């Protein structure tokens, strides 16, 4: 394992009952990279995210994080290794305030940094600062997405997993969220693994990317290479951006 290799998914198969959702997936994320996984709806992208987090567990293959095999580890122990996820559909706590949601994200061992970390998130997402005493359920979709990312960041992750952060959001909001991810990566060196249907935005942001079709990785390359690839353009970019 190279010094910079942070996450290694090797030949992973995941099943729901008898249905194979991932068919021998291999993906690597190096320290300090933004890596994205693009593909159509139902390709298995979210399943890979959930498998990394241990629910469901991989039936075959291995997942190594920061030099430790986490393949069969329970989810709460994986989270303790400082992998944080902003899940698809945001899943914030609607009855809790913005500040309480952020508190839920802070690990017990990070409480001494709590005020400092909250300030950092309010700087990154000023809208959350304005809404800090509002209930999560009263926020707009974009604000909820910011809160979901903010909550994940409160765990001070070594790896941030983002599952469909742009889903259902207006282009301007998406732009702001992607800018925030870029900033975290550049200024804090945060490693990000991003699952995204908005292939254009994801590839522009990413150092490297993988394309998933029917539970298999069919292509990989730098963000730029995949943006320029005719087959990727035809499948994921045509009719959108050029």
Secondary structure, 3 states (H helix, E strand, C coil): CCCCEEEEEEEEEEEECCEEEEEEEEEEEECCCEEEEECCCCCCHHHHHHHHCCCCCCCEEEEEECCEECCCCCHHHHHHCCEEEECCCCCCCCCCEHHHHHHHHCCHHHHHHHHHHHHHHHHHCHHHHHCCCCEHHHCCHHHHHHHHHHHHHCCCCCEEEEECCCCCCCHHHHHHHHHHHHHHHHHHCCEEEEECCCHHHHHHHCCEEEEEECCEEEEEEEHHHHHHCHHHHHHHHCCCCC
